[in-house]
Structures are given as C-alpha cells and as structure tokens.
C-alpha cells in the first residue's frame, strides 16, 4: 500500500511467482496477479483500492479482471508497447480534441498535462475504453515524460492527484525492494524457490518482518528516532 505523501510502504499481501500444484507451465507475474487480486477482494472487503502498476499490466484480460473486482487503476504506459493507443491520442491531438495545460512548479520549473477520455486500449480490445494522461516536466535541459491509463475521471482538477498516485508506484521499488535488497534484509530480487517451498517461506517471513518494521515506522516515534540516529537502516540493524 502506497500513498504519495507517505514514504512508508505497507506490504499488504505478497504473492509468490511460483508454479502452483498441478500446473505444467512456469508461473509468471500475470498468473500471480490472477491469484492475488481476488484474494485481496475477499479478505479486504472494506478497501476500495486504486491499483498502480507498470506497462505490463496494460492488457485486456488484466483490466477486465480489475473491473470485475471493482478495483480502480492507474497503469503506466510505454509508447513502444501500446502503439495503437498512442496513435489514437496523437490523432485526437491533431484534431484539437486533447485537453492540455502548463504551469510552473515551486522552483520555477515548467510542467504540463495532456489528457483525453475514452480511448481504446488496443486493436484487440477496441471496446475496452480507458482515459489517458500524460505529464511532463523540465529540469535544466532535460524533459521527462510520464504516461498512464486510468479509469478515474481525468479533468483539470484530478490530473495532479492521479499523476502523483501513478508516480507513487516507484515507492514500491525504491522504498520496498531497494530496502529489502540493500538495507539489511538480504532479500534477492529473484529469491529462488528451491526444490519445493522453503525459499518461498523465507521470502514471506522476510516480508512479515519488513511489515512489522514499517508499522513501527508509521506509528512509533521512538523507533523513528532510533533509525534517524543511525542515518541508515542497515547501520541501525547492525
């Protein structure tokens, strides 16, 4: 669970990417998501999550699964992976049908938004309509562009929180996996599942330990002071 205003990330329900009993094919991220998302729906009925994911998730079956569970989404896009969708946006832009505006940030750096509603996901799913959002900002001579699809309403008032929600996905990489790999938890990105289940169990136990630490970081000022006194987590654990 991530929030744009919070550094702390809560590992809600880790799902191992490993071949299930009775399956012949190797497991993958998409299959793990098919198991994970209905489980979250079942066990956390009070939540109405907005799912943030990378470009791999921007496919028809996955979006239909999210819709069937009544989960909202903000999913990153890469132009090379979704040529048909970007062609639609470009055609609309040429006809003046894409809304956009620009501004300056706190440091005087320019930024801008470009957005449109109801574009087809791809040629195979023309009836699966999504909203498109592009955000760019300039820092010195470098311009950086981010793009997402979402089922949230996009307008001048909502594009900033949607953008911040989409970019918060990087907290999963930076605050979770980077911490687990490099700051004292010794979790490998590809942990390796061994012959049966032992390595998967070790991996989930590591996530449980991390969860306890994250909850302390959110709720215990004494814990936060102790971590700050050592500057880095790995120094704190040592």
N, C-alpha and C positions, 0 to 999 in steps of 0.2 A: 504494500500500500504506500503510495507516494502522494505528496502534496507540494505544490510549487513553493509554498512559504516555509516548508519544513525540510531540514537537512536529513532528519531521521527517516529511515525506510523500515517498514514492518514486513517481514517475510510471512505472508498470510498462510499460504498452503503450497509448499514446494511439491512439484510433481517430477519424479524421475523419468528421464528419457531412456527407457529400457524395455526390452521385449517382454510383453506380457505372456503369462502361461497360455499355451495353446496357439500362439501366433507364430507363423513361419517367417514373415518378413521382419527385418530390423525395424525398430521403433524410430520415430522422428518427432520433431517439435510439434508438427501439426497433429499427430495422433495423441501426443501427451496433452495438448490443449483440449482435444475432444473429451478426454477423461476428466481434466481439471475443471473446466468451466461449469459443467453440470453439477459437479461436486460442490463447488462454491455456491451455486444457486441453492442446492439442497441444504447445506449446513449454515449458510448466512443469509437467511430469507429476509432479514431486516435491512440488508445492504442494497443500495441501488448504484452499483459501481459504474464508473466510466473506465473502460478498458483502454490502456495505452500500449501500443505495440509498434513494431517496426514493419518495414515494407513486406516482409514475408507473410504477414497476416492479411494483407490486402488482396484476398482471393475470395471468390464467390461462396464456396462452402463454409468458410470460416465466418464470413459476415452473416450468412444466413443462420449459423449456429448462434451467434451473438444476438441476432434479432429474435430468435425463438426463445431465448432465455430472458429477453427484455433487458439486455445489457447495452448501454450506450458505448460509443467508441471514438477514439482519436488515434488514427493509424498513420504513421509516417509513409511517405511515398518517395520513390526514386523514378525520375523521368524515363530512364532506360528500361525499367521493369514494367511500366504502365504507359506505353506509347499511345494507345488509343485514347486513354483518358486525357492525357496532356494535349493531344491533338484537338479534342473537343474544347478544352479550355482555351487553347490558342485561337480556335475558330470563333469562339464567343468573344474573345478579347478583340479580334479584328473587327467584329460587328458592333463593338461598344457595349456588349452585354455583360461584361465583368466589372464588378464594383471594386474600387481601389481608393486608398488614401495614404498620405505620407505624413511624417512628423519628425520631431527631434527629441531624442532621449535626454536624460538628466545631464549628460556630459556634452550635449550639443551634437551628438552623433545621429545622422539621419536613419530613418527606418520606414518601412511601408508594408501595407497589407494589400492583397489581391484575393478576391473570393467570389464564388458563384455557387449556385444551388442546383441540385437535381441533375448531375451528370452521370452517365452510365459507367459502371465500374470497368468494364472491358467489352470486347466483341462477343464473348461467350455469355455474358450476363448483362445484356442491354437493358433489361427491365429492373436491374438492381441499381437504384439511384442513390448517390451519395453527394454530400456537399464538399466542396474543395476550398482549401485555404492555403495561401502562400504568404510567408513572412520573410522579409529581407532586412538586413541592417548592414551599415558600412562602418568599418573601423579602420581609420587610416586609408590605405589604398585597397583594402580587402573588403569585398562584398560577400556576405554569406547568405544563402537562401535555404529556407526550410519549407517543406510542403507536406500537407496532411489531407486525409479524407476523414469525414466525421458524419454522424447522423444528428449531431447537435445543430440547432439553428445558428446560421452564420449571418451576422449583421455587424454594423459598426460598433455596437455595444458589446458584442460577445466574442469578437475575434481575438482580443487580447487575452482573456482568460482561457480560451481554447488553445491559443498558441502556448501559453505558459503551462497548461496541462500537458500538451504534446511534448514540450521540451523537458518536462519533469521526468519523462521516461529515462533520461540519461542518469537520473539518480539511482536507478536500478543497477546500471553498470558501474557508476563511479562510487556510490556510497555503499553498495552491497557487494558486488563481485570483486571490485578492486580491494575493498576492505577484507573480504574473506580470503583472497589470494595473497595479499601483501602485508596485512597488518595483524598477523599473529594467529589466524585461524587455520592456515595451511591447507585451504581447500583449493584443489586444482580445478581449472575451468572445465576440463574433461576428467572427472574424478576417476573414471574407470570402474566398471561394475563387477569385475572379477568373474569368477565362475558361476556364482549364484547371487546372493543378496547382500553380502557383508558390506561391500564398499558403499552400496546404496544406503544401508542403515547408518554407516558412519557419516555419510553426507547429510542425511536428515538430522542426525544428532548435532552436527555442526550448525545447521540452520536453527535448531532449537536453542542452542547456546547463544547464537547471534541474536535471536528473538529476545531472550531474557536481557541481554546487554542493551538492545535497542529500547526496550521498555524502560529500563533504568535510565537511559539517556533522556528519554522523554519526560519521566516523572520524578527523578531523584536528583535534586540539586547537589547533594554530597557526591554522587557518582560523577556528575559533570565537572565539579571542582577537581576531583581526583584525576580525571582524564586530562583536564586543562593543565594541571600541574606538571604533567609529563610530556605535554605537547603532542606526542603521537600515541596511537593505541598500542602499537607493538611494544613501545617503551613502558607503557602502563602495565601491560600484561607481564612483562619481564620483572 
